[in-house]
Amino acid sequence: MKKLHRNIFFGLIACLEKVFFQKTRASQALLKIINSNPKWGKRDRSTITDCFYSCIRWKSKYEYFIGEKFVVINQDDLIKLIGVWLTLNDFNISNYIEYEGFDSKKILNNSKKIINDPVISFSIPDWMDQIGNTELPNTWIKEIESLNRPGKVSIRVNRIQISRNKLQNLLSNYSIETKIDSKYPDALILLTKKNILKNPLYLKGFFEIQDANSQLIAPYTLVEPNMTVIDACSGAGGKALHLASLMRNKGEIIAMDIKPNKLKELSKRAIRNKVNIIKPLLINETDTLEEYFSSADRILIDSPCSGVGTLKRNPELKWRLSKDFINNIMESQIKLLEKFSRLLKPNGKIVYATCSIFPCENEKQISKFLKSDTGSSFILEEEIAYSTINSDFNGFYSARLMRK
C-alpha cells in the first residue's frame, strides 16, 4: 500500500478549508499551497492535486461511499472525504489517528455498487440536475459527464508581440510541449500541465492563459483595427487583451467594470502585453453612460452567469451555486443587454456571451431581449453554443446582434 506523508495530509485539509469555508477559488487555493511548499516533489504535487480536486468534484459520490449525506461544515467532514480518496487509491491510513474507526471495507464495497441516481453518480446538487434536465433534456447527462472530466490547459498567443509558431518553438526550449488545433487560431494546448506563470515568455507578455473555447469569443465580434470597442463587463480583461491583439493595437477599447481591483489587474496585464489601446473605466450599476450612447462600433458583453460551463476547471461551483442565484443573475443579464445596447452605433455589432450551457441564460435571454422595446432595433446575426460534450474545454454561448 502507498504511504501519505503527514505534511501532505495537512496540506490537503488546509487547501479544502479554503475552498469550502473561505470560498476561495479551487485553482487559487491549490496554487498557494503548492507554492508554499517548494520541497514537495512531482509525486507529492500530483497526489495533492488529484485528491484535492477529486474531493470537490465527487463530494456526493464520496458521501454515498461513506454511507451518509452531509453538508461540509467542519474539518472532520473534510477528513472523511480525504479518507475516501485515500482508500480508493490504496493508501495506508491505519497509522492515522484521524481514521480510527474509519470503515474502509464499507467504502470499497459501496464503490462497487451500481448507482442509478445521477445526482450521486455525477455528484451534483438536486436543483442543478432538475435545471439540467429541463434546459437540456436530450444532452444533460452527456454534458455533466463531460463537465466532470478535468479540462486541458490552453494559452493564447499575443500576436502583437509574437507568432504562434515562434512561441511554440520558444516554449519547447523550456520543455513545455504544446499542440496546435486548427479550430483555435490563437491557441496552443499544453500536452502536460506545467506551472507557466513564472515562465520568462509569460512575463514578457508573449501569451496569456485562456481556455480555448473562450478564445473564440473575441473574434466572434468581427472586430477590426481602428474601431471603438466597449468591453462592458471586462473583469481582469482576458477578452479585452484578445480584442487588442485582433485590432493590432490600433483603435480604442473602453474596458468597463464595477470592480476596481479587476481593472487594476487589467492595467498590469496590458503593460505586460505591450497593449496601449485599452482604457479602463470604473462604473457603477446605476450609471446611465449617456456620454457613450451610439459611440461604439463593437460591444462585448461577457455577461455574469452561473458559470456551469466551467465545471471542468471550477468544480467547487457545484456547491456554491443555487437556483435562486441563477434566477437573480438572469435578471441582471437582461438589464445589461438593455443598458449597453444603447451604446452601439447604427450598423454596429454587439456580442453577448456567457460561460453557461443553460439556454435560460443564453438563447432564451436573447429571444427575450429582441422582443423588448430596446431590442426591437436589433437583428440576430448568429448564435453559437459551445458544448462541453467530447470537449477538453469550457462550455460557452455567444450571440452576435446588429443594430439596425
N, C-alpha and C positions, 0 to 999 in steps of 0.2 A: 504493500500500500504506500501511497505517496505521503509525504510529510509537509505540513504547512507551518512555516515559521511564525512565531508569536507576533513579530512586528508587522507581518503581512496581515495577520488576522485583525489586529487592532487598527491597521490602516484601512481595511475594508469597513470596519464598523464606523470609523470617523468619516469615511467617504460617503457611506449610505446615510449617516446622520445629516450631512449637509444637504442631501437631496430630499429626504423625507421630512426633516424637521426644520431646516433653514430655507427650503425651497430654492436651493442653488441648482443651476442647470447641471445635468449629469456630466457633460463633457468638461465643464469648468472645474467641477469638484474633483474629477479624476485627474485632470492635468495638474492641479495644485498639489494633490497628494503625491503624485509621481515625482514632480519637480522638487518636492520637499524631502525626498528620499533618494538622492543620487546614487547611493550604494546598491540599490536594487538592480539585479541583473535582468537580462532579457526575459528569462523564465519567470522571474518574480513579477515583472510588469505585465506579462501575458496572463499570469494567474489572476492577479488583482483585477485586470480589465475584464476578463471573461466572467469571473464570479460577480463582480460589481454590476455589470450590465444584465447578466442572467437573473440576478435577484430582483432587479427592477422590471425587466421585460416579462418574467414568468411568475410574478408575485402570486397571482391567483392559483396557478397550477401548483406552485410550491405549497401553498396553504392546503390544497387538496391532498397532496402527498403526506403532509403532516397530520391531516385529519381534522383540521379546524380552520374556520374562516375568521380572520381578524383584521382590524384596522391597525396599521403600524403607528404606534403611539409612544413606544419606548425602546430602549436598547435591547431588551430581551427579545422583542419581536424581530429585530434585525439579526440577532444571533441565530434565531430559528431559521430564517431564510438562508443565511450563510451555511448553516448546518445541512440544509437540504442539498445545496450545491456541492458541498464537500463530500457528502455521502454518495451522491450520484456520480461524482468524478473520482471516486475511490481514494479519498484522503483519509488518513488515520486521525480520528478525533477522540480516541479513547483516553489520551493523556490530557485532554482539555476539561478543566473543572466546569466550564460553562456548558458542557454537554453531558453531564451526569444525568442519567435517566432519559437521555435522548434516544428515541426508538428508531434506530437506523433501519432495522429489519422491516418495520412497518412502512417506512418511506420507500424502500426498494420494492416492496410488494405492491404498494399503491401506484408506483410509477409504471408498473407493467400492465395495469388495468386499461381497458379501452374507455376513453372519455367521449361521451356523445354530446355533452354540453359545450357549445363553442365559447361560452363565457369563461369556462375553465380551460379548455384545450388551447384557446388562443390568448388566454389571460387578459381579458378586457372587462371593463365595468358593464353592468347590465344595461345602463342607459345608452352606452356607446353602441352596443350590439343592436339595440332596438332602433336607434337612428340609422345605423349602417344598413340594416335590413330594409328599412323604409326608403332610404335615399338611393340605395344601390342593391335592389332586390336580386339582381342576376349575377352580380360580381362581388358582393361584400365579402364572402368567405375567402375568395382568392385574394382580394385586396388586403384583408387583415393578415392572412397567411404571409403575404409578401412583406407587409409592414413589420412583421416580427423577425425578419431577416436583416441583419446589420447591413448598412449601405457601404458602398465603396467611397473612398476619398478622391475628390477631383479638384484640380486647381484651374484657374482661368489666367491665361497669358495676358499681360498688359502690353498690347500691341503698340502703344505709344513709345515703348522702350525696346521691345524685342519681338522677334517672330516666334511662332510656336515650335518650329523645328530646331531653331537655335537654342531655345530654352530647354527643350527635351535633351539635347546633346550636353548642355552645361549641367543639367541635373544628374545625368549619368556619371559625371565626374565625381559627384558626391554619393555615388552608389544609390541614387534614387531613380529607380526604373519606372517608366510610365508607358502608357499606350495611347494611341490616337483613335478616337471613334468619329467617323465621318458625320454622325448626327449632331456633333457638338463642335462647331468650327473653332472655338477659342479654348477648348478644354484639353487637359492632359489628365489621364486617370492613373492614379498610383497603383502599381501592381502589389506592393506591400505597404502596410501602414508605417509611417515614419513621422517623427516629430520634426516638422519643417519650419516652424515659426521662428527658429533661430538661424535658419539657413541664410548665408550671405545673399543669395539670389532673392529671397523674400525680403530681406532688409533693404535691398536696393530697389524694391518695388517692381520687380520683373513679373510677379504673379500674386494672385490672391487666392485663398482657399474659398471655393464656391461650388455648391452642388451643381452637377452637370445640367440637370433639368432647370434649375434656377437660372443658368446661363442662357436659356432660350427666351427669357422674358424681355430683356433689354432690346435684342434685335427685333422682337415682335412689334416694337413701337415704330419700326421703319424710320428711325431717326437718321438724320444726315448732318454733316458738318455745317456750322454757322447757324443752326437753328436755336431758338429759345425753348428750353425744355424745363418743365416743372416736375420734380420728383416729390410727390405730395406727402408720402409717408417714408421719408428717406432712411430713418434709423441711422445706423452707422455707415450707411452709404455703399453697400456692396454693389447694388444695381446702378447707383449714380456713377460710380467709378467705371462700370462697364459701359454705360452710356457715353462717358467722356472718351473712352477708348474707341468706341464706334464712331464718334464725332471727330476723331483725330485731334482731340484737344482744341477744337475750334467751335466757337459759339458761346452759349451760356446755359448752365444748368443751375436752377434755383432749387436747392435741396431743403425742403421744409420738414420740420418735425417739432413735436411738443416737448421733447426731452433734450435739455441742453447737453447732458453727458454724451448722448448719442452723436450730436452734431460736433462735439469736441473731438470724439474719436474719428469721425469722418474727416475733419480737418487734418488730423495727423496722418491718416491713410492717404489723403490727397497729396500731401507733401512727399510721402514716401513713393507714391506712384508717379510723381512729376506731373500732376494734373493741376492746372491753374484756371479752369473754366467753371469750377463748382463754387457757388455762393451759398453757404449755409445760412438758413433763415429760421430763427426760433419763432414759432407761432403758438397761439393757444386755441383751444377748441371753440371759442366764441368769436375769433377773428372772422370778419366777412371777406377780407382780402380784396376789397373793391379796387384797389390800385392795380391789381393784376388781372382784372376782368378782360377777357378777349385778347390776352397778351401772348399766349404760348402756342407754339407750333405743335408741340407734343406734351402730353401729360401722362405720367405713370403713377397709378395708384396701386402700390404694393400693399394691399389692404390688411389691417389687422384681421386675424381669423383664428379658427380653432387650432390650426397647425397640425391637424390629423395626418396630413400627407408627409410629415417629417418624423413619424414614429420610429422609423428605422434608426434615426440618429438621436432622437429625443424620446425614448420610451417612457420617461417619467411623466410626460404629458397625459398619459392614460389615467394617472391617479390624481392629476391636478384639475383637469377639465371637468365641466359639469354641463348638464343640459341647459341650465339657466345661463351659464356663461355664453354658450353658443347662441341662445335666443337674444341675449343682450348685444353680442358682437354683430349679429345680423342687422340690428337697428343702426348700429354705428356705420356699417358698410354702406347702407343706403344713404345716410347723411353725408358720407364722404363723397359719394358719387354726385349727389346734388350740389354739394359745396364746390368741389374742384372742377366740375364740368363747365362751370361759368367762366373759368379762367382760360378756356380754349378759344383760339381764333376760329372763324368760319373756315371750313375745309380742313381744320386741324384734326389730329387723331389723339384719342385718349385710350390708354390700355389699363384695364382693371385686372389685377392678378391676386391670387391667394395661394397659400401652400396647404389648401384643404382639398379633399377629394369629394366632399359632400355637395351635391347640387343646390341644396338650400343656401349655401354660401356663395354659389357660383352662378350657374345658368339661370336659376330662379331669381337671383338678385338682379341680373342684367335685364331679364324679362320684365321685372317689376319696375326697374328704372325707366326703361323705354316707354312704359305705359304712363309715366308721370308727366306732369306739365313740362318740367325741365328736360326730361329725356325724350320728349316728342320731337325735339330738334336734332336728334341724333339717329344715325342708322348703324346697325350692327354689320361690320365688315366681315368679321371672322371670330370664332371662338375655338379654343383647343383645351381639352382636358388631358393632362399628362398622368396616366395611370401608373401605379406602383407595381402592377402585375408584371412579372418577368422583367423587372427593372431593378437596377442596383442603386437607384437614386430616388429623390423625394417626389411625392405627388404634387402636382401644381395644376392650376387653371388660369387661363388668360383669355380675355376678350378685347378685341380692338373695335372701337366705335369712332365714327367720323361725324363731326358737327356739320350740319347742312349749311 
